[in-house]
Amino acid sequence: TDLMQQVAQASKLAVLGQVEQQQALETTISLTNAFGVSTDELAKSVDFLNAVENQTVVSIEDLTIAIPKAAPVVQQLGGDVEDLTFFLTAMKEGGINASEGANALKSGLASLINPTKKASDFLATFGVNVKGIVEGNKGDIKGVVVDFAKALDTLDPLNRARAIEQMFGKFQFSRLSTLFKNVIDEGSQAATVAGLANQTAEELAVLSEREMAKISDSPMFK
């Protein structure tokens, strides 16, 4: 029964996102393995990803690329697929592609939860207590990122840039600058994803069923 549900949801994801079956299957496997999503909950996750595609610049193809890469790291820090999608959307709307965004998340989150003494001391000169933010949001990686972004937002542009460069290095500077900017922007597409994460399974399912019906009833698929 579990295998049947896994295959059914992978097929559904492939159709909704117009991605290869193998790519969709890898994504559903990542959801069940990395995030511990049960086969019963898998349908809601697929419906959520479809709703994100319909209402933001992020496509299901983007998510099928990023989820297998970044899911284990986000899960270990207490996050779920909604948190990962929230972060990816924040970067994608700033022009960061899915593969680069996933890699930036892996290294950036590691630096954030375990900063070097040099980085911590440097940010402390601006009144930003990185370790305090991390400890205050144990098990809530979205809370860590949002609170850190709010702390950065209190700095002037030059010091904000210096803080990000010191914390994450030159290579990930532009990607993580985009992330921290958009996660606290109330009008951003990341905010839209946060709203979708609060919808019920039934509300998300209606959107997917409507889209699936259009496809299955089209003359080509008939």
C-alpha positions in Angstrom: 0.0 0.0 0.0 2.8 2.4 0.9 4.6 1.6 -2.4 1.4 2.2 -4.4 0.8 5.6 -2.7 4.4 6.6 -3.3 4.2 5.8 -7.0 0.8 7.5 -7.3 2.1 10.7 -5.7 5.2 10.7 -7.8 3.1 10.4 -10.9 0.8 13.2 -9.7 3.9 15.4 -9.1 5.3 14.6 -12.5 2.0 15.5 -14.2 1.4 18.7 -12.3 4.9 20.0 -12.7 5.6 18.5 -16.1 8.8 16.9 -14.9 10.3 13.5 -15.6 8.9 10.6 -13.6 12.3 9.7 -12.2 12.9 13.3 -11.0 9.5 13.3 -9.3 10.1 10.0 -7.7 13.4 11.2 -6.2 11.6 14.2 -4.7 8.9 12.0 -3.1 11.6 9.7 -1.7 13.4 12.7 -0.3 10.2 13.9 1.4 9.6 10.5 3.0 13.2 9.8 3.9 14.6 13.2 4.8 11.6 14.9 6.3 9.9 11.8 7.6 6.7 12.5 5.7 4.5 9.4 5.9 2.8 8.1 2.7 -0.5 9.4 4.1 1.0 12.9 4.4 2.7 12.8 1.1 -0.4 13.9 -0.8 -0.5 17.1 1.2 3.1 17.9 0.5 2.6 17.3 -3.2 -0.5 19.6 -3.2 1.5 22.2 -1.3 4.3 22.2 -3.9 1.8 22.5 -6.6 0.1 25.5 -4.9 3.6 27.1 -4.6 4.2 26.6 -8.3 0.9 28.2 -9.2 1.3 31.3 -7.0 5.1 32.1 -7.2 8.0 32.1 -9.6 9.2 28.7 -8.2 8.3 25.8 -10.4 7.9 22.2 -9.3 11.0 21.4 -11.4 13.0 23.9 -9.2 11.7 22.1 -6.2 12.5 18.6 -7.5 16.1 19.8 -8.1 16.5 21.5 -4.7 14.7 19.2 -2.3 17.0 16.1 -2.7 20.0 18.4 -2.2 19.0 20.5 0.8 16.3 18.4 2.6 18.6 16.5 4.9 20.3 19.7 6.2 17.0 21.5 6.8 15.5 18.5 8.5 18.4 18.1 10.9 17.9 21.7 12.0 14.2 21.1 12.8 12.8 22.3 9.5 10.3 20.8 7.1 9.4 20.9 3.4 7.4 24.1 4.0 10.5 25.8 5.5 12.8 24.7 2.7 10.3 25.9 0.1 10.0 29.2 1.9 13.8 29.7 1.7 14.1 28.6 -1.9 11.3 31.0 -2.9 13.0 33.9 -1.2 16.1 33.3 -3.3 14.4 32.4 -6.5 12.5 35.7 -6.6 15.9 37.4 -6.3 17.1 35.5 -9.4 19.0 32.6 -7.7 18.3 29.3 -9.4 17.3 26.2 -7.5 20.6 24.4 -7.6 22.6 27.4 -6.4 20.0 28.2 -3.8 20.1 24.7 -2.4 23.8 24.7 -2.1 23.8 28.2 -0.6 21.3 27.0 2.0 23.4 24.0 3.0 26.6 26.0 3.7 24.8 29.2 4.9 22.6 27.4 7.5 25.7 25.5 8.8 27.6 28.8 9.2 24.6 30.4 10.9 24.0 27.7 13.6 27.8 27.3 14.3 29.4 30.7 13.6 33.2 31.2 14.0 34.3 33.2 17.0 35.6 35.9 14.6 32.2 36.2 12.9 30.3 36.2 16.2 32.6 38.9 17.7 32.3 41.0 14.5 28.5 40.9 14.5 28.5 41.6 18.2 30.1 45.0 17.5 26.9 45.9 15.6 24.7 44.6 18.4 23.8 41.3 16.7 23.9 38.3 19.0 24.1 35.4 16.6 24.4 32.6 19.3 21.5 34.2 21.2 19.3 34.1 18.1 20.2 30.4 17.4 19.6 29.4 21.1 16.4 31.3 21.2 15.0 29.3 18.2 16.2 25.8 19.0 14.5 23.4 16.6 13.0 26.2 14.5 15.3 27.0 11.6 12.8 29.3 10.0 12.7 31.3 13.2 16.5 31.5 13.2 16.7 32.8 9.7 13.9 35.3 10.1 15.2 36.7 13.4 18.7 36.9 12.0 17.3 38.8 8.9 15.5 41.2 11.2 18.7 41.9 13.1 20.5 42.6 9.9 17.7 44.9 8.8 18.6 47.2 11.7 22.0 47.9 10.2 22.9 50.5 7.5 23.5 48.9 4.0 27.3 49.0 4.3 27.5 47.3 7.7 24.8 44.9 6.7 26.9 43.8 3.7 30.0 43.6 5.9 28.2 41.4 8.4 27.0 39.0 5.8 30.4 38.8 4.1 32.1 38.1 7.4 29.6 35.5 8.4 29.2 33.6 5.2 32.1 34.5 3.0 32.4 36.1 -0.4 31.2 33.1 -2.5 27.7 32.9 -0.9 27.4 36.7 -0.2 24.9 37.6 -3.0 22.7 34.5 -2.5 22.3 34.8 1.2 21.9 38.6 1.0 18.9 37.9 -1.2 17.6 35.3 1.2 17.7 37.6 4.3 16.2 40.5 2.4 13.1 38.5 1.1 12.2 36.4 4.1 11.2 39.6 6.0 9.6 41.4 3.1 5.8 41.3 3.8 5.0 41.7 0.1 7.4 39.0 -1.1 6.6 35.7 -2.7 8.2 34.1 0.3 5.4 35.6 2.4 2.9 34.0 0.0 4.6 30.6 0.6 4.3 31.1 4.4 0.6 31.7 3.9 0.2 28.6 1.8 1.9 26.5 4.5 -0.9 27.4 6.9 -3.6 26.2 4.6 -5.4 22.9 5.3 -4.8 19.7 3.4 -8.3 20.0 1.9 -7.8 23.5 0.6 -4.5 22.5 -1.1 -6.1 19.4 -2.5 -8.8 21.3 -4.3 -6.3 23.2 -6.3 -4.5 20.1 -7.4 -7.7 18.2 -8.2 -8.9 21.1 -10.4 -5.6 21.1 -12.3 -5.5 17.3 -12.7 -9.0 17.3 -14.0 -8.1 19.9 -16.7 -5.2 17.7 -17.8 -7.1 14.4 -17.7 -10.1 15.9 -19.6 -8.0 17.5 -22.3 -8.3 15.9 -25.8 -4.6 15.1 -26.0 -4.7 13.0 -22.8 -8.0 11.4 -23.6 
